[in-house]
């Protein structure tokens, strides 16, 4: 989505992303990672209010979310900045 700091960010977005749905009882977390495709319009600097959505469409089956004893969801999104830090060191 378009943001006030877009001019400060590096485009296209290319850093690896890991999405986690954390299980409250710490047993089975749902984890999926993806690497953005820099040529995809989803990862270019937004020209309009929102880019085409991209991500993990089959992230978690509904039965994983159906837990009557727990009405809280915790998501964690990790952006691996290792490549960005290495680029900064070269400059």
C-alpha positions as CSV (number, residue, x, y, z in Angstrom):
1,X,0.0,0.0,0.0
2,X,1.1,3.6,-0.6
3,X,2.8,5.2,2.4
4,X,4.2,8.5,3.4
5,X,7.8,7.1,3.5
6,X,7.8,5.4,0.1
7,X,10.4,7.8,-1.2
8,X,12.8,6.6,1.4
9,X,12.5,2.9,0.7
10,X,14.4,0.9,-1.9
11,X,12.2,-0.4,-4.8
12,X,11.4,-3.0,-6.0
13,X,11.0,-4.8,-2.6
14,X,13.1,-7.9,-2.8
15,X,13.8,-9.1,0.7
16,X,12.8,-12.6,1.9
17,X,9.6,-12.7,4.0
18,X,8.5,-15.2,6.6
19,X,5.0,-15.3,7.9
20,X,4.1,-17.1,11.1
21,X,0.8,-17.8,12.8
22,X,1.8,-18.5,16.3
23,X,0.0,-21.2,18.2
24,X,-0.7,-19.9,21.8
25,X,0.1,-23.3,23.4
26,X,3.5,-23.3,21.5
27,X,2.9,-26.6,19.8
28,X,2.4,-26.2,16.1
29,X,3.0,-22.8,14.5
30,X,2.1,-22.3,10.8
31,X,5.1,-20.9,9.0
32,X,5.6,-20.0,5.4
33,X,8.3,-18.1,3.6
34,X,8.5,-16.5,0.2
35,X,10.9,-14.4,-1.8
36,X,9.3,-11.5,-3.7
37,X,9.7,-11.4,-7.4
38,X,11.2,-8.0,-8.1
39,X,9.6,-7.8,-11.6
40,X,6.1,-8.4,-10.2
41,X,3.9,-5.2,-10.0
42,X,3.1,-6.3,-6.4
43,X,6.6,-5.3,-5.2
44,X,7.1,-2.1,-7.1
45,X,6.7,1.3,-5.6
46,X,2.9,1.9,-5.4
47,X,1.5,4.3,-8.0
48,X,-2.0,3.9,-6.7
49,X,-3.5,3.4,-3.3
50,X,-2.7,-0.3,-3.3
51,X,-0.6,-2.7,-5.4
52,X,-1.9,-6.1,-6.6
53,X,-1.9,-8.3,-3.5
54,X,0.7,-11.0,-3.2
55,X,1.7,-13.5,-0.6
56,X,0.7,-17.0,0.6
57,X,-2.9,-17.7,-0.5
58,X,-2.9,-21.2,1.1
59,X,-1.2,-20.2,4.3
60,X,-3.4,-21.9,6.8
61,X,-6.4,-24.2,6.4
62,X,-9.5,-23.0,8.2
63,X,-9.6,-26.0,10.5
64,X,-6.3,-24.7,12.0
65,X,-8.0,-21.5,12.8
66,X,-11.1,-23.1,14.3
67,X,-10.3,-23.4,18.0
68,X,-13.3,-22.6,20.3
69,X,-11.0,-22.4,23.4
70,X,-8.8,-19.7,21.9
71,X,-10.1,-16.5,20.3
72,X,-6.7,-14.8,19.8
73,X,-4.5,-14.9,16.8
74,X,-0.9,-13.8,16.8
75,X,0.9,-13.2,13.5
76,X,4.6,-12.5,13.1
77,X,6.1,-11.2,9.9
78,X,9.9,-11.4,9.6
79,X,11.8,-9.5,6.9
80,X,15.3,-10.8,6.4
81,X,17.4,-7.7,6.0
82,X,20.8,-9.6,5.7
83,X,21.1,-8.7,2.0
84,X,20.2,-5.0,2.6
85,X,22.8,-4.8,5.4
86,X,25.5,-6.4,3.0
87,X,24.6,-3.8,0.3
88,X,25.0,-1.0,2.9
89,X,28.5,-2.3,3.8
90,X,29.5,-2.1,0.1
91,X,28.4,1.5,-0.2
